[in-house]
Amino acid sequence: MRIVIDMQGAQTESRYRGIGRYSLSHAQAIVRNRGEHEVVLVLNGQFVDTIEPIRAAFHNLLPQENIRVWYAPGPVRGCDPTNAVQRDAAELIREAFLASLQPDLIHLTSLFEGYGDDAVVSIGMFDQNTPVSVSLYDLIPLMNAEHYLRPNPLYEEFYFRKLESLKRASLLLAISESSRKEGVDHLGVSEDQVINVSTAAESCFESVEISCGEVLALRDKFHLLRPFVLYTGGADERKNLPRLLGAYASLPPDVREAHQLVFAGRMPQGAVDHLRSEAQRVGLGTDELVFTGYVSDDELLKLYNLCKVFAFPSWHEGFGLPALEAMACGAAVIAADTSSLPEVVGCSDGLFDPFDSQALCGKLTRVLVDEDFRASLKSHGLVQASKFTWDRSARETIAAFEHFLHKNGKSAAHPDFHARQSDLVDRIAEFCDGGIRQPELVEFSKAISRISMGDEKRQLFVDISELAQRDARTGIQRVTRSILKELLDNPPHGFSVQAVYATVDGQGYRYARAFCNRFRNDAQTCEGDDPIDYQAGDIFLGLDLQHHVVCAQQTFLDAIRRDGVQVVFVVYDLLPILMPHVFPPGADSGHKAWLGVLAGFDGALCISRAVAMELDVWLRENGPHRMRPFEIGWFHLGADVESSIPTLGLPDDAPRILAELSARPTFLTVGTVEPRKGQSQALAAFDLLWAEGIDANFVIVGKQGWMVERLIERIRVHPELGKRLYWLEGISDEYLERIYQSSTCLIAASEGEGYGLPLIEAAQHKRPIIVRDIPVFREVAGTHAYYFNGSTAEDLAAAVREWLRLYHAGRHPVSNNMLRLTWKESAEQLKRALLSLRLGAEPVVQGVARV
C-alpha cells in the first residue's frame, strides 16, 4: 500500500499549535510503523521555511525522495474573496500532483487550513478516484457556531465549504472517542467511517529532576515567586479562562496568598489584555497572575514538572493534549468533565463541572491543600499517560487503512497520466474567463510542468562548469575528465548521468550536451543545452572546482535541495585556508566562502581521508547551524592516464629530451609551480648535489602558478637549464607518460596536498618515490616511499644522497606494490560513497563523518 500524507497541518500557523504537533508526530509514527507499506509525504512549496525542518524531522526515518514538494502560485488564502479563482485552480493542481504519485490512499493531516494563509486542501475537486482519509480533531466551530462562525460570515462560508469537502472523505481518523462521536452525530457519516486512533504526548514530556540552578533561572525569567497553578493552551472562549480566574480569586485567602496562577505560552495581546482586566475585576493582585509569553518545549517541560497543579477548565476539546503532557510530567491534573477530557484524564476525582465556578474552586482548593489527594492524582496521571503512545496511534491508523482497502478493494487503476494532465490544462485554461490573467496562467503552467509520474530514471547531475568553459589542464581538470568519463560509461544503478554547467550570469544549471558530444567524439546532432529538469531522488555532484559559480548558484541549489535533490560536492583540499601564506591574497576568503556555501547542502566527498578529517574539523568550528547532519565521505583517485581522455601531442624536441633523461639518473617533480609544492627547495638541493659532482637530472613538469616569480627567474637563467635542469610547461598527458618512463625517481616535496596524484602515477610506472612526510602522503604511499623531513636545501639533498645509496645497493623502497586505482575503480569508490551518503548509511569502502 502506498500512503501519501499531505503535511500542510505541520506547515501553516497550525505548526505552532496542537494540530501541527499532532500532524508531525502522527506522521513520524506512521513512518516508523509502516512495515512493508510505502509512505510518501507531500509539502506545499509556498511554505518555504518549513520544508527543511520537516525533512530534518524525518531524517533516517524516510528516504528524502519520499518527501515531495508541489507548487501552485498564490495568493489563495480564503480570507480574501478575490482569490477564489486562483484557489480553485490551485486545488486542481494539488490534487493532480497527489494523483501523479499513484497512491492507494491519501491522508490529510489537517483539512481546515487556508483561511489566513496559502494552504490548499481539498477533496474530490480533480481526483474522485483515490480514497482520502482526514484527521478529525473536533467540530468545535460547527457545534458552537454563535461563538466561532456567526461573528465572521466570511470564515463561516470558508468553514462550511471545508465541511462539504470533509463529507467526501472515505475515512475520518478521530483523535478521541469524543471527536469520533461528534463526527458521527454532526456529519451524517456512518459509525464505521469514523475511527478513533487517539493521540499521544511527545516523548520529551516526562517526569525529570530539575536542578536548583534551573529552578532559580526559571523563577527569575517568569517572576515565579511562590508555588503555582499552571495553565497552558489557547485563550479563546471555550478555554473558560475567566471562570478559572474567578475560581482562583475565590480560594481561601491563606491558600491564595501562598500561590500564583501562571498562564504559559503565547497568547494574542488582545486576549491577554482582556484576561488582565478580568483578573483585576475579580480582585487578583498584579503578582498573582503571571503571563509567561512564549515558552520553549524545554521551559514548558520544567513548568509542568514544577507546578503544584495543572488546571484545564476548557469546556470543549478535541483531545486536550496539555492535560496529557502535564500528567506525563508527573503533575497533578484537574480538568473539565466535558468532551474528550474525561477519557484523557481517566479519573473522576480529577474532574469538575467547568460551568460551576464553586465546583472548580472546591477542586482547586482540595488539590492545593490535600497532599494525599494531590499525590494520588500525580501517581494516577503517570500511569494514565503511559497508555497513550504515538506508535499505538500509528498502528491503529495503518490498520484502519488496511481494513478500508481490504473491504472496498484497492483504488481502481489510475487513469493515463498524460490524459489527466491534458484534462488539468483544459480545466485551468477555463479559469482565464474566470479572472486569471495571462501572466498568472504562465505561473500555473510552470506549476503543472513540475508534476511528473515519478517513474523516470533518476539523474546524477555532474557539475563540470570549469571544464565546460576551458580545460585548464590542472590536476583537478584531470580528475574531472577521468571521473566524468567513467560515470558516463558506467552510471550508478538506476541513474542516468548528466553533465551540467552554470555561469555566474544567471540562475540555474544547463545540460552540457554539446560539450559531451565533443568529449565523447560523438558526431550525432544533440539537443540544445537546455535548463535541467529535476525531481526528488536526483543527485547533484559538484565534481569540478568553480568557486564563483557555486556561490552564484546558491539560491538555485537551495531550491532543488528543498525539492528533494541531494546536493554533494567533491572537496579536493582546504589548503588555501590551512596554508594561506602560500596562496595569493584573498584565496583563503574565496575558499572559505565556497566551503560556507557547500556546508549548507548535504555532504562532501573528499579525495582522501586526510582531507575528510580536515574538513570535519573545519566544519565543526566554522560550519553553519544545521537541522540535518552534513555527511563527509572520501574516495581515492585513479592513475591510468589512458582512461582519463588524455591530451595528446609531443613537441619537436621530445626525442632529444627523453634520450637525455634516460642517459643519467633523473629526478622528476610534477605539479603547478607554486610556493607549497617545494620546487624551490628541490632546485636548491640539486644545486648542492651538482656542486658535489653528483651527475643527475632534475625535471620540473608544471605550469607557472602564483607567487613564484623569483623562482621562475632562477630557472630561466640557471646554467644547467637544458643540460641537467629541465622545465616542461603545460605538456600533454602523452608527453608526461613518456617523461615518467624516462625518469628514475619522483620527488614530491609538497608541504600540503589533497591527495598526491603524481605518487600514484609514478607507482603506475613502477618508479620509486621520495616524498615529504605529511599525513596525506602516508595515506597514499604507505611503506612504498622514502620519506624526508625539513625545509632546507640540505635536508632534501641529504635525503637524495641517502636514497641514491640505497638505490645503488638495491635496498630503496619500491612502489611496485603500492595500492593504486584505475579511474574506473576510483569512480566505483566515488559511486559507493555517494550512494551511501544518499542512503544515510556507512559507505562500504570509505568512512563517513556526520557533522
N, C-alpha and C positions, 0 to 999 in steps of 0.2 A: 504494500500500500504506500502510495506517495502522498504525504500530508503536506500541504502548503499552508503556512501560517502567516497571515497578514499582521505585521508587528507595529502598526501605527499607534496602537494603545501605549506603546513604550517610546513613541517619538514626539507626540504632541505635548501640550501642557500637562496632560494626564500623567506623564512620566514623573512628575513631582508629587503625585497623589497615589492612593492605594491602587487605582486601576493600572497605573504604569508599573508599579512594583509587582502586581499580580501578573500582568502581561509578560514581563520579562522572566520572572521566576517560574511561572507555569510552563512557558515555552522551553526554558532550560531543562525542566524536569521531563517534559515530553521527549526532548532530545536524548537525555540520559537513559530513558526507559524505552527507546524506540525499537530495540531488538533488530529484527530484520527489515523493519519498515524504513522508508526514506523520508527525511524531513527537509523541507526547503523553506527558509524564512524569506519574506519579501518586505522590503523597506521602500518608503516614499522618498524619492530623491530631493523633494523640496526641503526636507528637514536635514540639511547637510551636516549640521553639528552633532546629530545623534547617530550617524552611521558608524563612525569608528568606535564609540562606546559600546554599541550593540555588537559589532564584530568582536570587540575585545571580550565581551561577556560570554561569547561562545567559542573563544579560543580553546583549542584542544577538546572541544565538545562536538564540533561540527566542522566539516571542511568548509573553508571560506567561500568556495564556489557554490556552496549550497545556501549562501546568503545573497539574494538577488535584489537589485535596485531598479525601480521603474520611475519614469518621469512623465509628468504632464505639466504644461505651463499653467501658471497661476495668474492672478489670484482666483481662488474658487470658494473662499470662505462664505459660509451660509448667512452671516450677519449682514452681508451686502447683497440685496436683491439683484443688482446689476450683474452679478457673477453667475447667474443661473445657467446661462447657455454654456459658458466655459466649464462650469461644474459638471453639467450633463455630458459634455464631450470628454472631460477627464474621467468620468465614471466608466465610459465605454473603453477608454484606453487602458485603465487599470484592470478591468475585467478581462479584456483581451490579453493583456500581459499574463495574468494569472492562468488563463486558459492555455496559453502557449507553453506553460510548464507541464501540461498534461497531468494535472493532479487527479487522484482518486477522490480527494476531499479537501476542501478549503476551510480553514478555521480563521475566524476574525476575533482578534483579542479585544477589540472594542468597536462597536458599531456606531455609537453616538458621538462621533468625532466630526470635526469640520465646521462647527458653527463659528468659532472665533479664529480659526487658522486654516491652513491649506491642506488639511487631511481630506482624503477622498475615500469614502467607504460606501459600498452599495451591494445589493444582491439582485441578480437576475435582470440587470439592465442590458447586458450584452450576452452573457453566458447563462442560459437557462438549463444547461446540461449537467454541470458539476454540482454535487451536493455541497452545501455550505453549513458549517456549524458556527455558533456565535457564543461567546462568553456572556452570560446573563448575570449582571451584578445586582441590579434591582430595577424596579419600576417606580421609584420614588416620585419623579415628576408627574407621571400619569396618575398615581394614587393621591397625590397632593397638588393637584393642578392649580388650586387657588393660590398657592404659595410660589410655585415654580414655573407655571405656564401662563396663567391669565395676565399677570402684570407685563408680559413681554410677548405680544402677538407674533412677532417675527420668529422668536425662538419656539413658540408653540407650534407654528407651521413647520419649522425645521424638525421638531421632535416627532410630530405625527407622521411626517414623511419617513423618518427613520423607523417608526413603528411599523409602517406598511412594509418596509424592507425586511424588518425583523420577522414578520409573519411569513415571508418567503423562505426563511431558513429551514433547512432539513432537520437540524438538531439545535437545541439550546442547552448549553452547559452552565448550570446554575452554580453559584459559589456557596450556596447554603440551601438547606431544606426550605427555609422561609422564602428565599428567592425562587426556588422551584415552584412552590405553591402560588406565588404571585404570577409567574408565567402562565401556569395552567388556568388560574382564575380570571386573569385580566387580558390574556391574548387570544383566548379561544383555541388553544392548541391542545393536543391530546396529552395524556399523562406520560406515555412512553416517548414523547418527543422532547421532554424536558428532563434532563439528568442532573442530579446533584453530584458534582465532582469535588465540592468543598474547596478549601484553600489552606494556607499554612503561613506561619511566620518565618522570616528569614533566619538562617542558622546563626547569624551574628547576635540575635537576641537571645541571651541566656543569662543565667544567674552567675555573676562573677564577683570576685573580690576587687574592691576599689581602694586604692592606696589613700593615705591621709593627704598626700600632696594633690592627688587628683580631686579629692573631695573639696579641698580648700580652693583650688583653681575654679571648680565649677560654681561653688558658692560665691566666689568673688565676681565671676563673669556675669552671673544671672541674679545677683543680690539675694541669695537664699540665706536668710537669717535664722530660720527655725525649721523643724521638721515640716514636711509639706505634703499637701494633697495635690496629685498630678492629674491633669487632663491634656491630651494631645489629639488633634484632629481638626476638622473644619469648624467654621463659625456660622454656618447658615442656620435657618430657623429650627430644623429638625434636630440639630445638635443639642438644643434645650439648655443652652448655657446660662440664660438669665435665671432659670429655676435653680441651677446649680449655685449661682451667686446668692440667690435668696436663701437657699437651704444652708449654705455655709455661713451666711450672716446670722442665721437663727441658732447656730451652735451655742452650747453653754459658754458663757464668757470666758471661763478659765481654759476650756478646750480651744476656743477660737484664738485666744491670746498666745497659746503655745504653738500655733501652726501658721502656715501660709498656704494660699491657694495658687498653684502655678499652671498657667496656660502655655504649653510648649509648642513651638512650631510657628511657621509663618502664617499670618492671618491678614486679610485685607485691612488697610488702615481704617476704612470706614467702620468695619466690624469692631476693630479694637476701640475706636472712639466711642461707639455705642455701648460696648461692654464696660468701659471705664465709667461712662455716665450712669449705667445701671448699677455698678458697684457702689458708686457714690450715693445713689438714691437709697440703696438698702443699708447704707451705713458702714461700708468697709473702708478701712483706712488705706492710705496710699501704699503702705508697705505690706498690706495683707494680700493684695492681688498682684502677681508677677506675670508679665508677658515676656517671654524669652526672645521672641522673634525666631528667625531661622535657627534650627539646631541640626548638627550633623548626625548621622546614624550613631556614631560613637558617643556623642553627647546624649542622644536620646536613650541609648543603652544604659548609660550611667544614671540618668534621671529615673528610668524605670526601676533600676536596682536600689536607688536611694530613697525613693518616695515611701511614705508611710502607708499610703493607699492610692490606688488609681481609680478614679471615678469616671464613669462613662454613661452620661444621662440621656443619650440620644434616643429619641422615640421611634426612629426608623433607620435601619441599617440593612444593607445587602448582606454583610457579614459582621463587620465590627473588628477589623484587624488590630487596631490599637489595644483592644482588650486582650486579644490572644498574645500579642507581643509582650504586654506587661506581665501576663501570667507566666510566659516562658522565662521572664527575667526574675521570677520569684516574688513579684509584687502581689499584695492583697488587692483583689479587684472586686469592685461593686459596679453593677450595670443595670440598665433599664430592663424591665421584664416585658420587652416587646420585640417584635420582628425576629431577627436572627440571633439576638444576644443570649437568650436562654440556652440555645444549643451550643453557643461558643463558650459561655461561662460554665454551663453544666452543673450548676449548684444553686438551688433555690435560695439558700441563705445569703447568697451574694447578689440577689436581685431586689429591685424596688420598683414601685409604680412611678414612672417618670413624670406623671401629671399631678402627683401628690407631693407638694413641697415638704410637708411634715414627714411623710414616709422617707423621703430622700434624706432629710435632716436626721431622722432617727437612725437610719442605716449608717450614715456618715459618722454620727456620734459613737455608735457602738463599735465600729471598726477602729476608731481612733483611741478609744479608752479601754477596750476589752482586748487585752493582749492575747488571751487564748483564742478568741474568735478570729482575731487578725492572723494568728499563726495557722489556724485551720484553713483559712482562705488561701494563704500563701502555699501551704502544703498541697491542697487540692489543685490549685492553679498549675503547679509544675506537672502534676500527673495529667491533668486535662489537656494542657498544651501539647504534651508529647503524643497525643492521639492524632494531631493534625500535622501531616508531612506533605511536602511537595511531591515526593515520589509516589505516595499513595494517591494523591490527586491526579498525577500524570497517568498512573496505571488505570484509574477509573476512566480517564478521558480516552485513552487508547482503546480500552475495552468497549466504550460507547461507540467509537468509530468503527471498530471491527464488527460489532453487533449490527450496527446500521447497515454497513456494506454487505454483510452476510445475509441480512434479512431482505434488503432491497436489491442486491446484486450490485456489482461494481458499476460505476458510471459507464454509460454507453461509449463506444469508441469515439474519440474526439474527431470532429469533422476536419477535413483537409484544412491545414493552417492557412495556405495561400488563399483559399476561398474565404476563410474567416477574415483574413487581413483585407481582402478586397471589399468585403461587407463593411468592415470597420471604416475604411477610407470613404466609402459611399455615404455611410451614415454621418460621419463627421463633416463631410462636404455639405450635407444638408444644413448644417448649422451656419453656413455662410448667410443664408437667408434669415437666420435667427439672431444675428448680431455679431458673429465672429468675423473680423476683418481679415484681409489677405495676409498682413504680417503675422497675425496671431495664428492663421491657418498654417503658415510655414512652420511655426513652432510646434504645432500639433503634428505636422508631417515628420519633423525630426523625432518627436516622441514615438511615433508609430514605427519609424525605422529602427528604433532600439529593440523592438520586440522581435525575438527570433525563436526558432523551435528549440534551440539549445542543444541540438544533436550534431551541430557542426564540429569538425575536428578542432581541438584546442590549438591555439597558436603559441609558439615560442618566439617572441619578438627579440631579435638580436640587434642591439644598437651598434651601428658602425658609422656614427656621424662623422668621425675624423677620417676614417678610411674612405668613406664615400666621397669626401671632398678632395683628399690628397693622401697618397701613401708616403708618409714621412720616412719610411724605411727604418724606423726605430725598433727596439726590441718589442715594444708594445704593439706596434703595427704588425710585426711578425706573428705575435701571439694572436692578434685579431684575425689575420688572414688564415692562420692554421686552424684555429678553433672553428671559425665560420665554415670553412670547407668541410670539416668533419661533421659539424652539425647539419649542414645541408645534405651531406651524403648519408648520414645515419641519424635521423631525427629521434628524439626520445619517443618511446612508445605512446601512441595516442595524440601526438602533437605534429603539426606542420611547422617547419622552421621558416621564419620570415625575417630577412634582413631589413632593417628600418633605419631611418636617419631623421634628424631635425636640424634646424639652424636657430640662430638667436633672433631671427627677424620676425617670427610668427609662432603662435602656439600650435602644437600638435606634431606628431611624427608621421612620416610617409613611408610607404613600401619602397625599398631600394631595388626596384625591378630592373631598371636599366643597368645599374651597377652589377647586379647579379648575372645578367646576361653576358656582360663583358668579363666578369670574374670567372665564369664557367665556360667561356668561349662558345656561348650558345648564340647561333645566328638567327634563331627564331625571333620574330617580332613579339615583343611583350606588351602587356598592358602598361598604362602610364604609372607614374609614381603617385598613386592616389593616397589620400589620408587613410590611416589604418582603421579597420573595423575591429572591434574587440568585444569580448564577452567575459563574464565571470568564469574563472578557471584558466584563463590565459596567463602567460608569464612574460614579463618584460625583463630582459637581461641586459644590463648596461655593460657590454663587453669592451667597447672602445673607451678611451680616456679623453673626454672632451668637457673640461670643467665648465666652460661658459655656456655650452648648450644645455647641460643638465640643469644648471642654475636657472637658465632662462625658461626651461620647460617644467619647472617645479609645479606650477598650477595644473598643467595638463596631466602630469604624472600623479598628482594628488587625486585628480578626478578619476582616472582609470583605476587607481587603487581602491577608491571608495566603491567602485562598481565591481570589485572582486578580482581585478588583475593583480597578481603578485609581482612586486617590483623589487628586483635584486640587482646589485651592482658587483662587478669584479673590481677588487681593490688590489692594485699592484704593489703599492708601498705607501708608507707615511713619511717618507724621507724629507720632503720639504718642510714638514712640521717638526720632525725629530732632529733634523740637521739643517736648520735654516741658514747657517753661515756658509754653506757650500752651494746655495741656490741664489738666483737673482733676487733683489729686493722685491717683496710682495708675493713671492712664490708661496710662502707659508700661509699668507692670508687667503690666497686663492684656493689652496688645497683645503684649508680649514672650512672655507665657505662651501666647497664641494662636499666635504665629509658631513658638514652640518645639514646639507640638503638630503643626502642619501640616508642619513641617520633617521630621517622621518619616515622612511619606507620600511620594507620588510626584512631585508638582510643583505649580507655581503658574502661573496666567495673570494677568498684571498688566495694568492698564488703560492703561499707557503704557510706552514704552521706558525712560523716566526711572525709573519705579517698579521695573521689572525690574532695572535696574542697581543701584539702591539695595538691593533685596532680595538680589541676588547678593553684594554686598559684605557685607551684614549676616550672611548665612548662612556665608560663608567665615570670618568672625570669631567667630560665635556658634552656628552650627548644630551638630547632633549628629554623631557618627561614623556614617557610612552605609556599607552594603555595595553598594547600587545608587545611581547618581547622582540627585540632585534636579534636575529639569528645570524651567526657567523660560521661559515664553513670554509674549507680550504681544499685545494687540489694542487697537483704539481704539473709543470709544463712538459711538453714533448720536445724532441730534438731532431727528428728525422726531417731534414730540410726538404727532401723531395716531396713530402706531403704538405708542405706549407705554401704551395703556389709560389715557388722560389722565383726571385728575379734572376734574369739571365744576362749573360754578356761578359766578355773578357776584354781588357784593354790591350792595345798592341804590344805593350812591354811585359805582359803577363808571363810569357815563356821564360824570358830572361830573369825576371824577379823570382819566379818559382825555382829556377835552377840555382840561383844564388842562395835561396833559403835552404835548399836541400844540401848545399855544399858544406855547411858547418852547423853546429847546434843552434837552433832558432827558438827563441822565447817569444811567445805571442800574447798580446793583450787585446781584448775585443770589447768595445763599448764606446759610446759617445765620449769625446774628450771633455771632461768636466772635473771640477775640483775633487769630488769624493771618490772618483774612480782610481785614483792613485797613480796615474800615468807620470805625474811629475816626480814622485818618489822613485818610480821604476826607472825613469830615464837617468836620474841622478845615481841610482845604484849601478846601472850599466856603465856610466861614466867611470865609476870606481873600478869596475871589473875590467873594462877595456884598458884602463891605465895600468892594471896589474898584468896585462898581457893575455887575459882570457879572451879567446877568439870565439865570439858568439854573435848571432844576430838578435836584434830586438825589433819587433814589428808591432806597430800600433795600428789597429783597424778601428776606424770610427770617425764620424764627422765632428767638426769643431762645435763644441757646445758653448757654455757661458762661463765668464769669469776665468778664462784661461789664456788671455791674450799674451802674457809673458811666456807661458809655456809654448804656445804656438810659435812665438818669435824664436825661442830657443831651438825648437825643432827645425824651423826653416833655415837657420844659419848654422846648424850643427855640422861639424866637419865629417861626421860619419853618415850624414843623410845620403841615402842612395848607395851606401857601401855596406855598413852593418846596421844602420838605422833606417827603418822604412816606415813611412806614414801613408796608409792607404785610406783615403776618404771616400765614403759613400759608395763602396764597392757592391757589386751584385752578390746575391746568395751563392750563385755558381762559383764566382771567384773566391768567396770566403771558404767554400768547401775545399778548393784546391790549396788555399793557404793552410788550413788545418792539416791537410795531408802532407804538406811540405815542412811542417813545424815539428819541433822536438817536444815542447812543453808549453802549456798555457799558464800564464801568471794572472791571477785575479787578486789585485791589490786593493779592491774597492773597500771603503770604510763602511759602506751601507748599501744593501740591496734588498729588493723584494723577493728575489729568487736566485738569480745567478745562472741564467740560461747558457752562457758560454761554457760553464762547467759541464753541463750535460752534452753540449755539442763536442767538447773535447773528448769526453768519455766515449761518445758515439764513434769517434775516430781513433779510440784507444790511445789517446795522448795523455801523458802524465800531467798533473796539476799542482801548482804551487799557489796557495790561497791564504789570504789574511784570516786569522782565527776569529770569525764573527759567527753568531748563532745560526744565521740562515745558511752559511756555507757548511757548517757542521751538519745541519739538517739534510742538505742536498748531497754532500760528498762523503759524509761519514768517515770511515777509516781509509778511504781511497784517494786521499790527497795529502800533500805535505803542507803543514800549517806554519805560519810565521806570525810574530807579533812585532810591534814597534812602528814608529812613524818616520824614522830617519833613513837616509840612503844606505848607511852602513848596516842597519837592521835587515833590509831586504837583500843587500849584497851578500851578507853573511848567509842568509837563507839559500840564495842561489849557489853559493860556493858549496855549502853542505849538501844541497840537493845534487849538484854535479858529482860530488864524491860518492854519494850513494848510487847515483845513476851509473857511473863507470864500474861500480862494484856489483851492479845488478840487484841492489837492495832498496831501491827507491819505491815509494808507494805507487801502485799502478791503478788505473781507473777502469781496467777491462771489465771488472765485475761490478762496477758501480751501478746501483739501481737507476735505470733511465727508462723513460717512457717514449713511445711513439706519440705523435699528435693524436692518433686515433685513441690510444689508451688514455692520454690526457683528457680528451673530450669525454670519454666514458666516465672518468673520475668526476669531471665537472657535472655531467648529467646526473650521476648518482647523488652528488652533494646537493645539486639544485632541487631535485625531486624530494630529497629528504627534508630540505628546508620547507618545501611546499606542503609536505605531509605533517610537518612539525615533529619529525622523528629524528633519532640519531642517524647520521649517514653511515653507510656500510663501510666506507673506506676512510672517510675524513671525519674530523672532530667538529663539534658544533658548540659554541658558547651562546648562551641566551642572556641578553643584556636588558 
